């Protein structure tokens, strides 16, 4: 699946990604296309926090494209702040 994040900033981009991956089965692969300059920092951290697998950047892609492997049972994030752990998340 490809998600076009356009020029969304960090918070809105993570909300979009979280909502879309919630509909996918574990093991699915998502290509996230975004112009957000902070994505290469935020995405690996978000993936680590949620249990999704950050698989890296697609070399030579323009605009930048990042690859995420969907976890079967991701850790929840805060409903309005997807960069924060949600209820029931463990450290």
N, C-alpha and C positions, 0 to 999 in steps of 0.2 A: 504494500500500500504506500502511496505517496501522499504526504500532507504538505500543502503549500501554505507556509506561515507568512509569506510575503515580508512586509517590513514590521510585523508585530514586535513589540518590545517583550522583554523577558516574561513578565507576569502573564500577559495575554497569550504568549506563545506556549507557555507551560500549561495554561488552562486548556488551550486547544489540543495540545498533545495528550494531556491526561484524559480528556473526554473521548478522544478518538481511540486511544489504546484500550480504554475500558470496554470497547465493543469487539475487541479482537481476541482470538485465542492465544494462549501461551505458545511461544515459539514463532509467532508471526514476526515479520520484519517490516519496519516502517522506515521510509526515506523521508526525512523532514527537510524541506527546502525553505531557507530563511535568509534574510539579509541582516538579521540581528547580529551586531558585532560581538555581543557577549555570549552568544550561543555556544561557542567552543569551550567556554568556562562553565556555563550554567547546565548544559545538558549532561555532561559526565557526572556532575554532583547530584543532579536530580535523579539520574538513573541509579546511582549508588544508594541514594536515600530510599528509593521506591522498590529496588530490586530488579528493575529492568536492566538490560545489558546495553551499555554504550559501546557500539561497534566501530565508531570512528567517523571520519569524514570521507566522502567520495572525492578522491584526488581529481583535480582539474574541473570539477563541476562549477558552473557559474549560472545562477547564484549558488552559494555554498549549500551543500546537501550533507546531512548527517544521518547516520544509520543507528537505529535503536531496535534491539531485540525485545519483544514483549514478554514479560514475566507471567507465569501461570497464576501466581498469587502475589501481586504487587502490594507493598506496604501502602496504607492509606496516607493521603496528604490532607491538609486543612482544606475545607470546602472553598474558601475564598482566597487562600494563600498557598498555591500549590508548591511553593518552595519550602514550606514548613510541614513537618510530620503531623499526621492527623491522629485522631483518637484510635487507640489500639496499636499504634506503631511502636516498635521497640528500637532502642538505640543500638 
